[in-house]
């Protein structure tokens, strides 16, 4: 792990902002990158299918192409990490027994058949599940980054078809969103304004 001191979870939640400007000269260590991804893959997924797939765009030439396909937004080139968080729509069919390889036999023998049965012939459910997993993993990564002293920005401002071509995305996969992570060169703007809790929290029924 980096020598950077980690912060309390609630402090990380409060401090996390979408940062657009990064120190282009800063590099994250290999250990830091590994730690970040190891934390991210602890994110929960339905039936433990772990359907997210992460593309760390490290090659400069590829990064340039993604930047072009992202309307030349500065953070795409300047951030220490550029990660495309994707998902495999067919993860439920890909040797599902491996998702419960360490579970007792009585558990795995019950759950593994349920995986394929639950998602069979339901493309919408597979896509919904993929986007749920992408969202949860993205938040885990952003909070882990903030706890490590880094900033981030979740992005949908890119051409998904072009980016899919650049990273050679398999046909059975989708791109959920893009994350930039690094050292902020400028702080984020003040929060635009949070809706009052009473407007968004409902007890029992609407």
Backbone as a ProteinNet text record, in pm:
[ID]
protein_1_A
[PRIMARY]
XXXXXXXXXXXXXXXXXXXXXXXXXXXXXXXXXXXXXXXXXXXXXXXXXXXXXXXXXXXXXXXXXXXXXXXXXXXXXXXXXXXXXXXXXXXXXXXXXXXXXXXXXXXXXXXXXXXXXXXXXXXXXXXXXXXXXXXXXXXXXXXXXXXXXXXXXXXXXXXXXXXXXXXXXXXXXXXXXXXXXXXXXXXXXXXXXXXXXXXXXXXXXX
[TERTIARY]
82.8	0	86.7	31.9	99.6	114.1	204.9	220.2	109.3	23.4	-86.8	-179.7	-211.3	-298.9	-442.5	-511	-649.5	-740.9	-861.7	-954.8	-1077.9	-1150.7	-1274.6	-1373.7	-1456.6	-1552.2	-1645.9	-1701.3	-1793.7	-1723.2	-1598.6	-1521.2	-1497.1	-1469.8	-1447.4	-1574.6	-1689.3	-1816.9	-1841.3	-1816.4	-1839.8	-1739.9	-1617.2	-1511.5	-1508.9	-1567.7	-1561.8	-1639.6	-1572	-1633.4	-1585.7	-1657.6	-1618.4	-1517.4	-1392.4	-1282.5	-1251.3	-1240.8	-1219.2	-1074.4	-995.1	-859.1	-758.3	-663.4	-567.9	-424	-337.1	-194.2	-146.6	-117.1	-81	53.3	133.6	265.9	263.8	153.3	147.9	122.3	196.5	177.8	143.7	44.5	15.1	109.6	152.5	241.9	164.7	237.3	173.4	99.5	158.6	93.6	-37.6	-39.2	-161.5	-270.9	-232.8	-330.4	-386.1	-298.2	-342	-436.4	-401.7	-485.6	-623.8	-626.6	-753.2	-843.2	-786.3	-867.2	-904.7	-814.7	-847.5	-963.8	-971.7	-1085.3	-1212.4	-1198.6	-1315.9	-1382.7	-1303.1	-1364.3	-1426.1	-1424.1	-1499.5	-1643.8	-1675.8	-1812.4	-1911.5	-2030.7	-2129.7	-2189.8	-2225.5	-2300	-2405.6	-2510.1	-2616.2	-2560.9	-2594.7	-2547.7	-2395.8	-2326.4	-2180.2	-2124	-2198.8	-2155.7	-2037.8	-2007	-1887.3	-1879.6	-1988.9	-2000.8	-1931.9	-1872.9	-1799.9	-1667.3	-1623.7	-1493.8	-1431.2	-1304.9	-1239.2	-1129.9	-1134.5	-1031.5	-950	-826.8	-734.6	-660.8	-696.2	-636.6	-502.7	-396.5	-263.4	-178.1	-201.2	-123.1	-152.1	-49.2	-66.9	-141.6	-111.4	-178.4	-327.9	-359.8	-501.3	-570.3	-499.4	-555.6	-589.1	-501.7	-524.7	-651.2	-669.6	-789.1	-916.5	-910.2	-1026.9	-1055	-950.2	-965.2	-1036.5	-998.3	-1064	-1213	-1243.7	-1381.6	-1459.8	-1393.2	-1457	-1463.7	-1473.3	-1485	-1367.9	-1251.4	-1125.1	-1132.3	-1200.3	-1205.6	-1070.8	-1019.5	-882.8	-856.4	-955.1	-930.8	-902	-947.8	-926	-777.5	-705.9	-561.9	-477.9	-524.6	-439.5	-446.1	-554.9	-569.1	-465.7	-429.7	-332.6	-387.1	-515.9	-581.2	-703.8	-722.4	-845.7	-902	-1017.8	-1076.5	-1214	-1233.3	-1366.1	-1427.1	-1539.7	-1605.8	-1714.4	-1688.9	-1774.2	-1840.7	-1923.8	-1987.1	-2010.5	-1999.1	-2023.2	-2169	-2246.8	-2389.5	-2413.2	-2313.6	-2327.9	-2252.3	-2219.8	-2144.5	-2219.2	-2351	-2429.9	-2414	-2370.5	-2353.5	-2208.3	-2117.9	-1975.7	-1924.8	-1936.1	-1891	-1935.6	-2065.8	-2117.7	-2073.9	-2029.9	-1985.6	-1864.1	-1786.4	-1666.3	-1700.2	-1822.2	-1860.7	-1882.6	-1899.5	-1922.4	-1826.1	-1706.9	-1607.6	-1562.7	-1567.3	-1519.7	-1632.3	-1754.3	-1868.7	-1887.6	-1953.3	-1985.6	-2067.7	-2050.8	-2118.2	-2268.7	-2326	-2471.7	-2519.5	-2430.5	-2464.1	-2448.2	-2333.5	-2307.6	-2404.3	-2438.5	-2528.6	-2668.5	-2702.1	-2832.5	-2828.6	-2722.9	-2716.4	-2678.5	-2584.7	-2536.5	-2648.9	-2736.8	-2847.4	-2943.2	-2955.2	-3043.4	-2994.4	-2862.5	-2805.2	-2852.6	-2829.1	-2866.2	-3017	-3090.4	-3236.2	-3295.6	-3241.7	-3296.3	-3280.9	-3168.6	-3139.5	-3167.6	-3206.4	-3224.8	-3329.8	-3293.5	-3385.1	-3441	-3364.2	-3411.1	-3300	-3291.6	-3185.2	-3194.5	-3316.8	-3332.9	-3280.8	-3309.5	-3262.2	-3110	-3050.3	-2904	-2842.9	-2904	-2853.1	-2873.3	-2991	-3016.5	-2915.5	-2888.3	-2793.4	-2654	-2618.4	-2486.5	-2469.7	-2570.6	-2560.8	-2564.6	-2638.9	-2635.8	-2495	-2434.1	-2299.9	-2197.9	-2208.6	-2118.7	-2131.1	-2254.1	-2275.1	-2216.8	-2239.3	-2187.4	-2034.5	-1976.4	-1829.7	-1768.5	-1834.1	-1783.3	-1777.7	-1883.6	-1884.4	-1777.3	-1759.9	-1654.1	-1518.9	-1493	-1364.1	-1343	-1446	-1431.7	-1405.7	-1476.1	-1455.2	-1319.7	-1279.1	-1146.7	-1038.3	-1055.5	-958.4	-950.9	-1066.7	-1067.8	-1001.5	-1026.9	-964.7	-812.7	-764.1	-620.3	-559.7	-644.4	-594.6	-606	-682	-699.3	-841	-853.7	-984.7	-1028.4	-1154.6	-1209.9	-1321.4	-1361.9	-1475	-1543.2	-1668.8	-1743.5	-1792.4	-1780.3	-1810.6	-1898.6	-1992.8	-2066.2	-2047.1	-1962	-1938.3	-1838.4	-1880.1	-1795.1	-1883.1	-1827.6	-1898.4	-1880.7	-1984.3	-1966.8	-1931.5	-1983.9	-1952.4	-1805.8	-1758.7	-1619.4	-1525.8	-1557.4	-1472.6	-1471.6	-1585.7	-1592.7	-1500.4	-1493.4	-1403.5	-1257.6	-1226.7	-1088.5	-1038.2	-1121.5	-1077.2	-1110	-1163.4	-1197.7	-1293.7	-1398.5	-1497	-1568.4	-1574.4	-1647.7	-1796	-1859.3	-1999.8	-2091.5	-2051.8	-2135.4	-2118	-2039.1	-2010.8	-2071.2	-2091	-2131.8	-2038.4	-2026.1	-1952.4	-2052.9	-2028.7	-2119.5	-2084.9	-1962.3	-1916	-1764.4	-1712.2	-1568.4	-1533.3	-1419.7	-1372.7	-1232	-1212.1	-1077.2	-1038.7	-912.8	-864.5	-724.2	-698.9	-566.6	-560	-454.1	-433.1	-495.3	-583.7	-651.6	-552.8	-563	-485.5	-567.2	-699	-791.6	-902.2	-950.9	-1061.1	-1189.7	-1279.8	-1411.4	-1487.8	-1586.2	-1672	-1752	-1808.5	-1896	-2013.8	-2068.8	-2183.5	-2297.7	-2363.5	-2471.7	-2592.7	-2607.6	-2721.7	-2787.3	-2796.7	-2859.6	-3007.5	-3091.1	-3232.9	-3248.4	-3347.5	-3367.7	-3402.5	-3354.6	-3378.3	-3526.2	-3609.2	-3753.7	-3814.1	-3746	-3797.9	-3763.4	-3657	-3610.4	-3625.3	-3657	-3672.7	-3819.9	-3865.5	-4004.6	-4005.7	-4091.5	-4104.1	-4223.3	-4197.6	-4298.1	-4359.1	-4431.7	-4496.4	-4492.3	-4508.6	-4520.1	-4656
-119.1	0	124.7	234.1	361.8	411	504	563.2	663.5	690.6	782.6	730.3	816.5	775.2	764.7	657.7	641.4	719.3	750.3	827.8	745.9	794.8	734.4	725.5	621.3	600.7	719.5	769	881.6	1007.4	1025.1	1139.3	1126.7	1005.4	983.3	1012.7	970.7	997	1146.7	1218.4	1362.7	1437	1387.8	1457.2	1423.4	1309.8	1269.6	1367.2	1419.4	1510.2	1470.8	1517.3	1490.1	1595.3	1555	1646.1	1638.6	1754.5	1761.3	1791.1	1843	1885.5	1811.5	1744.8	1658.4	1699.3	1661.9	1678.9	1573.8	1618.9	1525.2	1457.2	1510.7	1453.2	1347.4	1337.8	1243.3	1100.6	1006.8	865.7	788.1	702.9	613.7	494.7	446.5	331.1	205.4	103.4	-24	-80.5	-63.9	-114	-41.2	88.4	165.5	121.5	103.6	60.7	-76.5	-166.7	-300.5	-294.9	-215.7	-203	-149.2	-52.8	6.8	-96	-174.6	-274.8	-390.7	-426.8	-534.4	-495.4	-368.5	-321.2	-320.9	-279.7	-267.7	-401.7	-507.9	-637.5	-706	-638.1	-686.7	-636	-558.1	-505.6	-620.7	-606.2	-712.7	-719.6	-840.3	-861.8	-969.3	-965.6	-1064.9	-1205.6	-1297.5	-1435.3	-1446.1	-1337.7	-1335	-1358.2	-1312.4	-1339.1	-1252.9	-1146.1	-1065.7	-1029.9	-975.1	-952.3	-826	-746	-629.5	-671.5	-588.1	-604.7	-465.8	-453.9	-324.1	-311.9	-204.8	-179.8	-59.2	-85.3	20.5	66.6	183	232.4	297.7	220.1	266.2	310.6	252.4	285.5	429.3	507	648.8	670.3	586.3	600.6	570.2	466	433.3	541.8	593.5	701.2	821.5	850.2	960.9	936.7	813.7	781.1	794.7	747.8	760.5	908	985.7	1130.4	1193.6	1154.6	1205.9	1168.9	1046.7	998.4	1049.6	1129.7	1185	1337.4	1385.4	1529.4	1606.8	1541	1601.9	1666.7	1599.1	1647.7	1622.9	1725	1722.2	1608.2	1576.8	1475.5	1337.2	1312.6	1182	1159.2	1265.5	1253.4	1276.7	1364.3	1409.8	1323.6	1250.4	1170.6	1058.3	1017.6	908.6	777.5	753.8	632.6	668.2	594.6	603.1	461.5	442.2	308.6	306.7	213.7	189.8	73	99.7	-5.1	-65.8	-187.4	-259.7	-376.6	-449.5	-567.7	-671.7	-797.2	-911.4	-953.5	-935.1	-967.9	-1118	-1196.9	-1342.9	-1407.4	-1328.8	-1382.4	-1495.5	-1491.3	-1594.8	-1731.4	-1732.7	-1858.8	-1906.9	-1824	-1853.6	-1928.5	-2061.3	-2148.1	-2098.1	-2087.2	-2027.7	-2100.1	-2223.7	-2296.5	-2230	-2152.7	-2090.2	-1978.2	-1922.5	-1814.2	-1864.3	-1995	-2052.5	-2167.6	-2155.8	-2262.7	-2288.2	-2187.1	-2202.6	-2226.4	-2237.7	-2258.6	-2408	-2442.5	-2583.4	-2640.6	-2768.3	-2831.1	-2814.2	-2821.2	-2808.4	-2668.5	-2570	-2432.8	-2414.8	-2454.3	-2436.1	-2516.7	-2636.7	-2720.5	-2660.8	-2577.5	-2511.8	-2381.4	-2302.6	-2168.7	-2168	-2252.8	-2249.6	-2272.3	-2372.1	-2387.1	-2268.1	-2203	-2087.7	-1971.8	-1959.5	-1848.5	-1854.3	-1967.7	-1978.5	-1972.8	-2031.4	-2031.4	-1893.3	-1814.1	-1681.6	-1586.6	-1596	-1501	-1555.4	-1681.6	-1743.7	-1669.6	-1641.1	-1579.3	-1446	-1373.4	-1242.8	-1139.5	-1088	-994	-864.9	-819.3	-695.8	-710.3	-823.2	-846.4	-854.3	-916.9	-925.2	-785.5	-702.2	-566.1	-484.7	-498.3	-427.7	-469.4	-598.7	-649.8	-596.7	-589.7	-538.5	-394.8	-311.7	-171.1	-153.5	-239.1	-234.5	-263.9	-367.2	-405.9	-297.4	-238.3	-129	-12.8	22.2	133.7	109.6	-10.4	-42.6	-43.8	-107.6	-114.8	23.9	108	243.1	321.7	310.2	381.7	327.2	196	137.1	192.7	199.3	247.5	394.2	475.7	617.9	642.4	570.2	588.4	533.6	421.4	367.3	465.3	523.7	621.8	741.3	790.2	905.9	872.4	752.9	710	703.9	679.4	672.2	808.7	912.3	1046.3	1089.8	1017.4	1050.8	1099.3	1169.9	1217.3	1142.7	1159.9	1082.6	1159.7	1108.2	1166.4	1057.2	1025.3	930.8	1003.6	938.5	1006.5	922	991.5	931.5	1015.5	1116.6	1206.1	1149.4	1046.7	987.3	912.2	881.5	805.3	657.1	591	452.1	355.9	379.2	290.6	303.5	427.6	449.8	394.6	420.1	369.3	216.4	156.3	9.8	-43.9	26	-14.7	-2	106.3	131.8	23.3	-16.7	-116.5	-259.3	-272.9	-404.4	-480	-411.3	-467.4	-585.4	-700.4	-814.7	-781.2	-846.7	-819.7	-845.8	-935	-971	-876.6	-770.8	-676.5	-539.3	-462.1	-323	-234.4	-108.7	-9.5	61.9	58.2	125.3	271.4	298.3	435.5	439	559.8	582.8	650.7	614.1	678.2	732.3	858.3	912.8	921.8	891.4	891.3	950.9	1038.9	1097.1	1204.7	1286.9	1397.2	1523.8	1584.5	1704.1	1819	1886.6	2007.8	2130	2113.4	2216.6	2148.7	2212.9	2151.7	2153.4	2065.8	2066.2	2190.9	2227.6	2339.9	2302.5	2404.5	2378.4	2293.7	2216.7	2134.1	2221.3	2172.7	2249.3	2263.1	2170	2174.7	2038.9	1987.7	1858.2	1877.4	1792.7	1795.3	1760	1816.1	1780.2	1632.9	1572.2	1430.1	1396.9	1487.1	1462.6	1445.9	1500.1	1490.8	1358.1	1294.4	1172.6	1046.3	1060.8	944.8	920.1	801.3	763.2	644.3	648.3	536.3	451	327	225.8	243.9	351.1	369.5	516.4	541.5	681.2	736.2
0	0	0	-50.6	-47.9	95.5	115.8	247.6	276.6	177.2	196.6	305.6	400.7	509.6	459	496.3	453.9	546.8	499.2	579.4	615.7	711.6	755.8	640.5	640	530.8	513.8	623.2	612.5	564.5	605.9	557.8	407.9	361.1	217.7	138.3	191.7	123.8	112.3	221.2	221.1	133.4	128.5	55.3	-93.4	-131.5	-271.9	-359.8	-460.1	-556.9	-696.7	-796.2	-934.1	-978.5	-983	-1015.2	-1164.5	-1226.7	-1371.2	-1410.5	-1317.6	-1351.2	-1263.3	-1330.1	-1260.4	-1288.2	-1195.6	-1214.2	-1314.5	-1436.3	-1543.8	-1519.8	-1430	-1403.6	-1293.2	-1222	-1110.5	-1160.8	-1106.5	-1140.4	-1013.6	-1022.9	-911.3	-918	-801.9	-799.4	-837	-879	-913	-791.5	-674.2	-552.8	-525.6	-550.5	-530.1	-626.7	-751.7	-851.5	-815.6	-776.3	-737.8	-619.2	-518.9	-399.4	-435.9	-524.8	-566.5	-633.9	-724.5	-793.5	-702.5	-611.7	-518.2	-428	-391.5	-312	-396.2	-520.6	-608	-633.5	-650.1	-681.7	-560.2	-446.4	-331.4	-335.8	-437.2	-452.9	-470.4	-415.2	-428.8	-568.6	-610.1	-734.6	-709.3	-787.1	-773.3	-795	-705.5	-714.2	-719.2	-682.2	-685.8	-826.7	-929.2	-1067.3	-1111.5	-1034.8	-1064	-1212.2	-1261.9	-1406	-1454.7	-1363	-1409.2	-1473	-1566.4	-1631	-1638.4	-1597	-1587.3	-1691.9	-1768.3	-1868.6	-1823	-1780	-1739.4	-1864.9	-1915.1	-2039.4	-2005	-2014	-1973.8	-2092.9	-2209.4	-2328.4	-2372.9	-2393.4	-2426.2	-2557.2	-2655.2	-2784.3	-2772.2	-2696.5	-2675.5	-2593.7	-2494.2	-2412.2	-2501.1	-2594.5	-2688.4	-2770.3	-2815	-2893.6	-2810	-2686	-2598.6	-2570.3	-2553.3	-2533.7	-2652.3	-2771.8	-2892.5	-2892.9	-2846.3	-2844.6	-2723.9	-2640.1	-2519.7	-2528.6	-2652.1	-2677.1	-2618.9	-2615.6	-2575.1	-2436.5	-2345.9	-2209.1	-2141.2	-2077.1	-2025.8	-1928.8	-1844.1	-1740.8	-1799.4	-1919.9	-1981.9	-2010.3	-2043.3	-2068.2	-1944.2	-1856.2	-1745.8	-1620.2	-1600.8	-1479.1	-1475.1	-1356	-1341.1	-1395.2	-1374.2	-1422.9	-1505	-1611.9	-1689.7	-1696.6	-1635.5	-1625.2	-1690.1	-1780.7	-1837.2	-1761.7	-1698.4	-1621.2	-1708.6	-1748	-1841.6	-1769.7	-1842.5	-1784.5	-1892.5	-1851.6	-1940	-1924.7	-2029.6	-2023.8	-2012.6	-2048.4	-2045	-1929	-1827.8	-1714.4	-1644.8	-1650.1	-1582.3	-1648.4	-1774.5	-1847.4	-1851.4	-1803.1	-1817.2	-1694.3	-1698.5	-1590.9	-1453.8	-1434.6	-1309.9	-1183.7	-1196	-1077	-1011.3	-1088.5	-1031.7	-934.8	-944.9	-854.7	-712	-698.1	-565.7	-538.4	-596.5	-586.1	-442.5	-358	-220.7	-120.5	-170.2	-81.9	-55	55.8	80.7	-34.7	-61	-175.9	-169.3	-49	-38.7	-76.3	-61.8	-100.5	-250.9	-304.2	-447.1	-533.5	-490.8	-571.1	-580.2	-485.5	-487.7	-566.7	-546.8	-605.3	-752.9	-792.2	-931.1	-1032.1	-1015.3	-1110.8	-1109.1	-995.8	-986	-1072.2	-1084.9	-1162.6	-1306.7	-1370.4	-1511.8	-1529.6	-1439.2	-1451	-1436	-1345	-1316.5	-1434.5	-1504.8	-1612.4	-1752.7	-1762.5	-1893.4	-1976.1	-2102.1	-2198.9	-2150.7	-2069.3	-2021.3	-2040.8	-2163.4	-2197.8	-2116.7	-2092.3	-2016.5	-1874.1	-1813.2	-1677.3	-1672.7	-1772.7	-1778	-1789.8	-1872.9	-1889	-1761.6	-1701.9	-1576.1	-1470.2	-1464.1	-1364.6	-1392	-1519.7	-1557.1	-1509.9	-1531.9	-1493.5	-1342.4	-1273.5	-1126.8	-1076.4	-1132.7	-1088.9	-1119.8	-1237	-1275.7	-1177.3	-1142.6	-1051.6	-913.8	-860.5	-727.8	-729.1	-829.8	-838.2	-855.5	-932	-954.7	-824.5	-744.8	-617.9	-523.4	-523.1	-440.9	-481.6	-611.1	-659.8	-625.5	-639.9	-610.3	-462.1	-375.8	-232.3	-188.4	-247.9	-216.2	-260.2	-378.5	-427.9	-333.9	-291.2	-202.1	-69.2	-17.8	107.3	94.7	-27.3	-52.6	-83.7	-86.3	-113	-257.6	-336.2	-476.6	-505.7	-615.4	-658.7	-783.2	-819.1	-930.1	-998.2	-1112.4	-1184.2	-1266.3	-1235.7	-1319.5	-1444.1	-1558.9	-1684.4	-1776.6	-1840.7	-1952.1	-2078.6	-2068.6	-2181.2	-2280	-2351.9	-2454.1	-2552.7	-2667.5	-2770.2	-2737.8	-2685.6	-2641.2	-2753.6	-2872.4	-2983.9	-3024.4	-3030	-3068.4	-2963.1	-2835.8	-2727.5	-2727.3	-2752.8	-2759.5	-2868.4	-2982.4	-3090.5	-3046.6	-2978.2	-2937.2	-2842.5	-2747.5	-2649.2	-2692.9	-2814.5	-2870.3	-2777.3	-2738.4	-2646.8	-2711.7	-2644.7	-2701.2	-2720.5	-2814.9	-2845.2	-2726.5	-2639	-2525.2	-2406.3	-2423.7	-2315.4	-2345.7	-2240.3	-2255.2	-2173.2	-2216.6	-2138.5	-2049.5	-1918	-1826.1	-1808.8	-1767.9	-1753.1	-1750.9	-1749.4	-1746.2	-1615.1	-1557.3	-1434.8	-1455.5	-1418.6	-1412.2	-1265.3	-1235.1	-1096.7	-1094	-999.3	-988.5	-882.8	-890.2	-797	-856.1	-780.5	-829.3	-849	-963.9	-988.7	-949.3	-955	-909.9	-831.9	-725.7	-650.5	-731.3	-694.8	-758.5	-717.3	-795	-758.1	-634	-570.6	-456.9	-503	-412	-446.8	-498.6	-602.5	-663	-572	-479.8	-388.1	-378.7	-258.4	-236.5	-206	-262.7	-228.7	-81.1	-15.5	125.1	139	246	268.6	264.5	313.9	317.8	178.6	77.6	-59.2	-125.4	-79.5	-146.4	-62.1	64.8	153.1	182.6	149.2	171.2	266.2	365	456.3	415.2	384.1	350	212.5	185.9	54.7	17.1	-113.5	-159.8	-120.5
[MASK]
++++++++++++++++++++++++++++++++++++++++++++++++++++++++++++++++++++++++++++++++++++++++++++++++++++++++++++++++++++++++++++++++++++++++++++++++++++++++++++++++++++++++++++++++++++++++++++++++++++++++++++++

